[in-house]
C-alpha cells in the first residue's frame, strides 16, 4: 500500500490561451452587436465601437494565426501570436477610424499594413538574434 500524501497538490490557475481568445472574440462580437442594434451613435459609442472592434478582431485573429504558425513553422515562440493578433486589431481599428472620417483608401491601407509587417519582421529578427545569443 503506497504511503498517503499529507500535502495537497494545487493546480495552478493557468487558463488556456485559446479560451482567452474565444472569450475576447465573443465579448467583442456580442458587444458590437448590442452597440450596432441598440445604441444611438455618439462620440462615446464611436470610441466603444473601436475598442470592441479591436477586441473582436484580436480574439478572432488569434486562433487563425496560431493555426498558420503551427502549419508553416511549428510551435511559435511565446507571445508571438498575441503580438501579431494585436497588430491585426490595431490595423482594423485604425481602418475603421479612418473610414468614419472618410479618409480611408486602398493606398493608405497598404501603407499601414506594410508598416506593421516591417515592424513585426524587425521584432522577430531581434527575437531570433537574442535566442542565438542565449544558445551560445
C-alpha positions as CSV (number, residue, x, y, z in Angstrom):
1,X,0.0,0.0,0.0
2,X,1.5,3.4,-1.0
3,X,2.0,6.0,1.7
4,X,-0.6,8.7,2.0
5,X,0.3,12.2,0.9
6,X,-0.5,14.7,3.6
7,X,0.1,17.8,1.4
8,X,-2.5,18.9,-1.1
9,X,-1.4,19.3,-4.7
10,X,-2.6,22.5,-6.1
11,X,-3.1,23.1,-9.8
12,X,-2.0,26.5,-11.0
13,X,-4.7,28.7,-12.4
14,X,-3.3,28.9,-15.9
15,X,-6.1,29.5,-18.4
16,X,-5.6,28.0,-21.8
17,X,-4.9,30.9,-24.3
18,X,-7.5,29.6,-26.8
19,X,-10.1,30.1,-24.1
20,X,-9.0,33.7,-23.5
21,X,-9.0,34.3,-27.3
22,X,-12.5,32.9,-27.7
23,X,-13.8,34.9,-24.7
24,X,-12.2,38.0,-26.2
25,X,-13.8,37.4,-29.5
26,X,-17.2,36.6,-28.0
27,X,-17.2,39.7,-25.9
28,X,-16.1,41.8,-28.8
29,X,-18.7,40.5,-31.3
30,X,-21.6,40.5,-28.8
31,X,-20.7,44.0,-27.6
32,X,-20.6,45.1,-31.3
33,X,-24.0,43.5,-32.0
34,X,-25.5,45.3,-29.0
35,X,-23.9,48.6,-29.9
36,X,-25.0,48.5,-33.5
37,X,-28.6,47.4,-32.9
38,X,-29.5,49.1,-29.6
39,X,-27.4,52.3,-29.2
40,X,-27.6,55.7,-31.0
41,X,-24.3,57.0,-32.3
42,X,-22.5,59.5,-30.1
43,X,-18.8,60.2,-29.7
44,X,-18.6,57.8,-26.7
45,X,-20.3,55.0,-28.6
46,X,-17.9,55.5,-31.5
47,X,-15.0,55.1,-29.1
48,X,-16.7,52.0,-27.7
49,X,-17.2,50.7,-31.2
50,X,-13.5,51.0,-32.0
51,X,-12.5,49.2,-28.7
52,X,-15.0,46.4,-29.2
53,X,-14.0,46.1,-32.9
54,X,-10.3,45.7,-31.8
55,X,-11.2,43.1,-29.2
56,X,-13.3,41.2,-31.7
57,X,-10.5,41.2,-34.3
58,X,-7.8,40.2,-31.8
59,X,-9.8,37.3,-30.4
60,X,-10.8,36.1,-33.9
61,X,-7.3,36.5,-35.4
62,X,-5.5,34.7,-32.6
63,X,-6.7,31.1,-33.4
64,X,-6.2,31.7,-37.2
65,X,-2.6,33.0,-36.7
66,X,-1.8,30.1,-34.3
67,X,-3.0,27.6,-36.9
68,X,-0.9,29.3,-39.6
69,X,2.2,29.3,-37.4
70,X,1.7,25.6,-36.4
71,X,1.2,24.6,-40.0
72,X,4.1,26.5,-41.5
73,X,6.7,26.9,-38.8
74,X,5.9,24.6,-35.9
75,X,5.2,25.9,-32.4
76,X,5.6,29.7,-32.3
77,X,7.7,31.5,-29.6
78,X,5.8,32.7,-26.5
79,X,3.8,35.9,-27.2
80,X,4.3,36.0,-30.9
81,X,0.8,35.1,-31.8
82,X,-0.7,37.6,-29.3
83,X,1.5,40.3,-30.7
84,X,0.5,39.5,-34.3
85,X,-3.2,39.4,-33.4
86,X,-2.7,42.8,-31.7
87,X,-1.3,44.1,-35.0
88,X,-4.4,42.8,-36.8
89,X,-6.6,44.6,-34.2
90,X,-4.7,47.8,-34.4
91,X,-4.9,47.8,-38.2
92,X,-8.6,47.0,-38.1
93,X,-9.3,49.8,-35.6
94,X,-7.2,52.3,-37.5
95,X,-9.0,51.5,-40.7
96,X,-12.4,51.7,-39.0
97,X,-11.5,55.1,-37.6
98,X,-10.2,56.4,-40.9
99,X,-13.4,55.2,-42.6
100,X,-15.5,57.0,-40.1
101,X,-13.7,60.2,-41.1
102,X,-13.9,59.3,-44.8
103,X,-10.1,59.2,-45.2
104,X,-9.7,55.5,-45.9
105,X,-8.5,54.4,-49.3
106,X,-6.6,51.3,-50.6
107,X,-3.3,53.0,-50.7
108,X,-3.4,54.1,-47.1
109,X,-4.4,50.5,-46.0
110,X,-1.5,49.1,-48.0
111,X,0.9,51.6,-46.4
112,X,-0.4,50.9,-42.9
113,X,-0.3,47.1,-43.4
114,X,3.2,47.4,-44.8
115,X,4.4,49.4,-41.8
116,X,3.0,46.8,-39.4
117,X,4.6,44.0,-41.4
118,X,8.0,45.7,-41.4
119,X,7.8,46.3,-37.6
120,X,6.8,42.7,-37.0
121,X,9.7,41.4,-39.1
122,X,12.1,43.6,-37.2
123,X,10.8,42.4,-33.9
124,X,11.0,38.7,-35.0
125,X,14.6,39.2,-36.3
126,X,15.6,40.8,-32.9
127,X,14.0,37.9,-31.0
128,X,15.9,35.3,-33.2
129,X,19.2,37.1,-32.6
130,X,18.5,37.1,-28.8
131,X,17.8,33.4,-28.9
132,X,21.0,32.7,-30.8
133,X,23.0,34.7,-28.1
134,X,21.3,32.8,-25.4
135,X,22.2,29.4,-27.0
136,X,25.9,30.4,-27.4
